[in-house]
Amino acid sequence: MPPPVIVDPTPVISVGPPSVDFLSFFETIYHRLVDWYPAIFGGAKTTLGIFIGISFPLALFFLIGIIYCIEQLKHIRKKEELMYDTKTEPAYQETSSGDPALAHRWENVIQHIESPNQNDWKQSILEADIILDDILTAMGYRGESIGEKLKRVEPGDFHSLDDAWEAHKVRNQIAHEPGFSITQHDALATVNRYRKVFEEFYYI
């Protein structure tokens, strides 16, 4: 009679790390990428192929960055236009209670600022500054220069006083700094500062 067979009821459980064939895994991934993007990864076995594979996502990243920067620049330009209010508008109308003679002189300022010539932009600022001088005199402010007259103005009585000062500073640069250069954008901003002053007292 053969001896009885003893069966160990306790199963043997392996607690070691699972055996994974990483080489086969990466080969599978590689072949799938080749199938998906043959134009990019087809030559990935070579150094040039690897470089192309890396360059493509980098180029895409920088392209997105450039597009983002352009959109942000457009947004900044819109804010700048609102800040400087670069649309020139007449400070007087036919129905205005202001001086018709000053209205005609302001039209000359507008004509010069709309010229493509930088000298005309400067001339428009100089003419607007003369109008400012006449208005200050008519309002009773006295002084040897526009600067002295502006110093006598009470801020509460002259809401556009800061605009008058900033515009007059540009006029002084044009008059006293040889070779002073100004862009049409900055010239428009300066003329519109004068316009705010004129509108405060003469525009309905």
Secondary structure, DSSP 4 states (H G I P E B T S, - for coil): -PPPPP---SPP---SPP---HHHHHHHHHHHHHHH-HHHHTTTTSHHHHHHHHHHHHHHHHHHHHHHHHHHHHHHHHHHHHHHT-----S--TT-SS-HHHHHHHHHHHHHHTSS-HHHHHHHHHHHHHHHHHHHHHTT---SSHHHHHHT--GGG-TTHHHHHHHHHHHHHHHHSTT----HHHHHHHHHHHHHHHHHHH--
